[in-house]
């Protein structure tokens, strides 16, 4: 059965009223059981792909600063959790809640381009900018605590800290720019595919429902 939104006074007598959470669960049940994976691949795998890109970016940036500050194994787990795991989880949840949820519950009510741009903003913000900003601060903190690199005091010498950050960051700036651009493009592409496939699923469900109604409609008899 295809889902549709309507005002209370517009509902037919035999309509089944459900909550948004029930509707979302129903939609995912349909997507999971869909016979052709090629018809729903973006809805199934897009969040995982975006999550993996965020984790890769966090790991790349974190490893760069840790290597430059000669941290070795010092604070490895403590830095990987907030810089790699947290951005990946936030990217996954934000895409599911702010992108997929409106697509499945309110089809054709969202501006397609706006949704794609929103997806790219979440991806670049949480999957690239956040770990890039946090990684050097975490590395500086562990380097100061473990005496692996002489890091100036942020309170006494903020300018020297900034110069050190610029010195360490400059070699990876081209790579970071490329990563951010790639993440934005892939996020927009995957979101566009999700929009297209969710719309096709809706049309297919309405087609099946209309066909079933015709099959069970009583034949008119002329006397």
C-alpha positions as a Python dict, from the first residue, in 0.01 Angstrom:
ca = {
    (1, 'X'): (0, 0, 0),
    (2, 'X'): (135, 344, -91),
    (3, 'X'): (153, 609, 179),
    (4, 'X'): (3, 953, 135),
    (5, 'X'): (-44, 1266, 343),
    (6, 'X'): (-382, 1435, 376),
    (7, 'X'): (-585, 1656, 605),
    (8, 'X'): (-823, 1482, 847),
    (9, 'X'): (-1127, 1601, 653),
    (10, 'X'): (-980, 1467, 328),
    (11, 'X'): (-926, 1112, 455),
    (12, 'X'): (-1146, 835, 311),
    (13, 'X'): (-1352, 629, 550),
    (14, 'X'): (-1133, 320, 519),
    (15, 'X'): (-804, 509, 560),
    (16, 'X'): (-548, 380, 811),
    (17, 'X'): (-393, 666, 1007),
    (18, 'X'): (-36, 608, 1131),
    (19, 'X'): (234, 819, 1294),
    (20, 'X'): (544, 946, 1116),
    (21, 'X'): (761, 690, 1294),
    (22, 'X'): (532, 409, 1180),
    (23, 'X'): (531, 549, 827),
    (24, 'X'): (911, 568, 825),
    (25, 'X'): (938, 213, 954),
    (26, 'X'): (695, 99, 684),
    (27, 'X'): (895, 275, 413),
    (28, 'X'): (1219, 112, 527),
    (29, 'X'): (1047, -225, 534),
    (30, 'X'): (952, -177, 169),
    (31, 'X'): (1305, -63, 75),
    (32, 'X'): (1467, -356, 257),
    (33, 'X'): (1239, -610, 89),
    (34, 'X'): (1257, -452, -258),
    (35, 'X'): (1333, -718, -518),
    (36, 'X'): (1588, -518, -722),
    (37, 'X'): (1881, -375, -526),
    (38, 'X'): (1964, -153, -824),
    (39, 'X'): (1636, 34, -764),
    (40, 'X'): (1712, 121, -399),
    (41, 'X'): (2093, 105, -369),
    (42, 'X'): (2136, 474, -286),
    (43, 'X'): (1877, 464, -6),
    (44, 'X'): (2047, 158, 143),
    (45, 'X'): (2413, 244, 104),
    (46, 'X'): (2447, 624, 77),
    (47, 'X'): (2467, 685, 457),
    (48, 'X'): (2735, 418, 489),
    (49, 'X'): (2939, 563, 203),
    (50, 'X'): (2923, 914, 348),
    (51, 'X'): (3008, 781, 694),
    (52, 'X'): (3313, 599, 554),
    (53, 'X'): (3437, 913, 378),
    (54, 'X'): (3411, 1109, 703),
    (55, 'X'): (3604, 839, 888),
    (56, 'X'): (3874, 832, 618),
    (57, 'X'): (3917, 1209, 634),
    (58, 'X'): (3942, 1205, 1013),
    (59, 'X'): (4198, 925, 1006),
    (60, 'X'): (4403, 1098, 735),
    (61, 'X'): (4416, 1434, 915),
    (62, 'X'): (4477, 1276, 1255),
    (63, 'X'): (4763, 1061, 1126),
    (64, 'X'): (4925, 1361, 961),
    (65, 'X'): (4945, 1570, 1277),
    (66, 'X'): (5037, 1273, 1495),
    (67, 'X'): (5324, 1188, 1261),
    (68, 'X'): (5449, 1547, 1246),
    (69, 'X'): (5444, 1578, 1627),
    (70, 'X'): (5606, 1235, 1673),
    (71, 'X'): (5330, 1106, 1897),
    (72, 'X'): (5374, 739, 1808),
    (73, 'X'): (5126, 540, 2016),
    (74, 'X'): (5066, 816, 2273),
    (75, 'X'): (4696, 893, 2305),
    (76, 'X'): (4608, 701, 1990),
    (77, 'X'): (4265, 580, 2109),
    (78, 'X'): (4186, 911, 2279),
    (79, 'X'): (4243, 1100, 1954),
    (80, 'X'): (4079, 853, 1718),
    (81, 'X'): (3747, 847, 1902),
    (82, 'X'): (3664, 1222, 1870),
    (83, 'X'): (3839, 1278, 1536),
    (84, 'X'): (3748, 962, 1344),
    (85, 'X'): (3454, 789, 1513),
    (86, 'X'): (3246, 1090, 1621),
    (87, 'X'): (3244, 1270, 1281),
    (88, 'X'): (3156, 943, 1108),
    (89, 'X'): (2865, 875, 1344),
    (90, 'X'): (2737, 1234, 1324),
    (91, 'X'): (2758, 1227, 945),
    (92, 'X'): (2558, 903, 933),
    (93, 'X'): (2289, 1027, 1172),
    (94, 'X'): (2255, 1373, 1014),
    (95, 'X'): (2207, 1224, 667),
    (96, 'X'): (1948, 976, 788),
    (97, 'X'): (1755, 1231, 995),
    (98, 'X'): (1782, 1551, 789),
    (99, 'X'): (1804, 1409, 435),
    (100, 'X'): (1651, 1062, 409),
    (101, 'X'): (1369, 1113, 658),
    (102, 'X'): (1210, 1410, 470),
    (103, 'X'): (1260, 1231, 138),
    (104, 'X'): (1069, 925, 257),
    (105, 'X'): (799, 1098, 463),
    (106, 'X'): (738, 1409, 252),
    (107, 'X'): (817, 1323, -110),
    (108, 'X'): (800, 1604, -365),
    (109, 'X'): (771, 1870, -91),
    (110, 'X'): (1143, 1947, -76),
    (111, 'X'): (1343, 2150, -327),
    (112, 'X'): (1574, 1887, -487),
    (113, 'X'): (1868, 2124, -526),
    (114, 'X'): (1824, 2259, -173),
    (115, 'X'): (1826, 1905, -35),
    (116, 'X'): (2144, 1820, -226),
    (117, 'X'): (2318, 2137, -109),
    (118, 'X'): (2208, 2066, 249),
    (119, 'X'): (2352, 1717, 222),
    (120, 'X'): (2683, 1852, 91),
    (121, 'X'): (2694, 2107, 375),
    (122, 'X'): (2645, 1838, 640),
    (123, 'X'): (2905, 1619, 474),
    (124, 'X'): (3176, 1883, 439),
    (125, 'X'): (3103, 2033, 780),
    (126, 'X'): (3089, 1713, 985),
    (127, 'X'): (3297, 1487, 763),
    (128, 'X'): (3581, 1724, 673),
    (129, 'X'): (3584, 2059, 856),
    (130, 'X'): (3518, 1921, 1205),
    (131, 'X'): (3804, 1665, 1212),
    (132, 'X'): (4037, 1911, 1036),
    (133, 'X'): (3981, 2171, 1309),
    (134, 'X'): (3991, 1928, 1601),
    (135, 'X'): (4291, 1714, 1496),
    (136, 'X'): (4568, 1975, 1543),
    (137, 'X'): (4436, 2082, 1885),
    (138, 'X'): (4429, 1720, 2002),
    (139, 'X'): (4777, 1656, 1863),
    (140, 'X'): (4918, 1972, 2027),
    (141, 'X'): (4767, 1869, 2359),
    (142, 'X'): (4915, 1518, 2352),
    (143, 'X'): (5252, 1646, 2228),
    (144, 'X'): (5270, 1888, 2522),
    (145, 'X'): (5159, 1623, 2772),
    (146, 'X'): (5391, 1349, 2644),
    (147, 'X'): (5690, 1578, 2561),
    (148, 'X'): (5724, 1455, 2204),
    (149, 'X'): (5739, 1801, 2043),
    (150, 'X'): (5798, 2152, 2172),
    (151, 'X'): (5462, 2323, 2134),
    (152, 'X'): (5440, 2691, 2238),
    (153, 'X'): (5189, 2789, 2504),
    (154, 'X'): (4854, 2889, 2357),
    (155, 'X'): (4804, 3145, 2635),
    (156, 'X'): (5151, 3300, 2634),
    (157, 'X'): (5237, 3266, 2263),
    (158, 'X'): (4920, 3231, 2052),
    (159, 'X'): (5097, 3370, 1745),
    (160, 'X'): (5367, 3101, 1762),
    (161, 'X'): (5101, 2833, 1798),
    (162, 'X'): (4927, 2968, 1489),
    (163, 'X'): (5256, 2971, 1295),
    (164, 'X'): (5324, 2612, 1398),
    (165, 'X'): (4974, 2510, 1293),
    (166, 'X'): (5021, 2681, 955),
    (167, 'X'): (5360, 2513, 909),
    (168, 'X'): (5215, 2168, 977),
    (169, 'X'): (4895, 2222, 780),
    (170, 'X'): (5040, 2376, 464),
    (171, 'X'): (5164, 2044, 313),
    (172, 'X'): (4816, 1888, 321),
    (173, 'X'): (4613, 2191, 216),
    (174, 'X'): (4582, 2080, -151),
    (175, 'X'): (4478, 1730, -39),
    (176, 'X'): (4224, 1874, 207),
    (177, 'X'): (4075, 2097, -60),
    (178, 'X'): (4042, 1798, -292),
    (179, 'X'): (3887, 1584, -18),
    (180, 'X'): (3630, 1851, 67),
    (181, 'X'): (3535, 1896, -299),
    (182, 'X'): (3506, 1520, -355),
    (183, 'X'): (3292, 1476, -45),
    (184, 'X'): (3060, 1758, -151),
    (185, 'X'): (3020, 1621, -504),
    (186, 'X'): (2960, 1262, -389),
    (187, 'X'): (2711, 1376, -123),
    (188, 'X'): (2513, 1574, -381),
    (189, 'X'): (2520, 1285, -630),
    (190, 'X'): (2406, 1026, -376),
    (191, 'X'): (2131, 1256, -250),
    (192, 'X'): (2012, 1312, -605),
    (193, 'X'): (1996, 936, -655),
    (194, 'X'): (1803, 897, -329),
    (195, 'X'): (1551, 1155, -447),
    (196, 'X'): (1509, 983, -782),
    (197, 'X'): (1479, 633, -640),
    (198, 'X'): (1241, 729, -359),
    (199, 'X'): (1017, 897, -618),
    (200, 'X'): (1028, 587, -840),
    (201, 'X'): (937, 365, -545),
    (202, 'X'): (640, 587, -467),
    (203, 'X'): (520, 571, -828),
    (204, 'X'): (564, 195, -838),
    (205, 'X'): (367, 150, -513),
    (206, 'X'): (84, 367, -642),
    (207, 'X'): (83, 168, -967),
    (208, 'X'): (58, -160, -777),
    (209, 'X'): (-218, -22, -553),
    (210, 'X'): (-417, 105, -853),
    (211, 'X'): (-381, -233, -1025),
    (212, 'X'): (-506, -418, -716),
    (213, 'X'): (-803, -183, -686),
    (214, 'X'): (-900, -250, -1047),
    (215, 'X'): (-872, -627, -1000),
    (216, 'X'): (-1099, -624, -694),
    (217, 'X'): (-1347, -370, -829),
    (218, 'X'): (-1688, -533, -896),
    (219, 'X'): (-1778, -559, -1260),
    (220, 'X'): (-2068, -338, -1376),
    (221, 'X'): (-2366, -529, -1504),
    (222, 'X'): (-2596, -377, -1766),
    (223, 'X'): (-2957, -506, -1789),
}
